[in-house]
């Protein structure tokens, strides 16, 4: 048996990203330019609302079918958790009653 195990070798695992010969490092030579923010613009409620709307446009909203599927999954999970808590509570109550003799 041990001889059979020694004949099989594990597949080589990738050690990382390969670089072409003479390739430079991936570190940027100059840092990315930071945005200049005005302190007044960060406290302006209208700018905040505009930013919220811009971010909401980037969201990939689920389809109606996905919403129904996710809702059913959540409801089934909720029912399972309610049953679990009810079962543990009932067993704990029976245990306390048997110990206290009431």
ZICORJO-V984069 format. One record per run of one state. SS is the DSSP state (2 for helix, 1 for strand, 0 for the rest). FROM is the first residue (numbers start at 1). TO is the last residue. If there is no record, write none. Layout:
BEGIN
SS | FROM | TO
SS | FROM | TO
END
This chain:
BEGIN
0 | 1 | 1
2 | 2 | 7
0 | 8 | 38
2 | 39 | 42
0 | 43 | 44
2 | 45 | 58
0 | 59 | 63
2 | 64 | 100
0 | 101 | 102
END
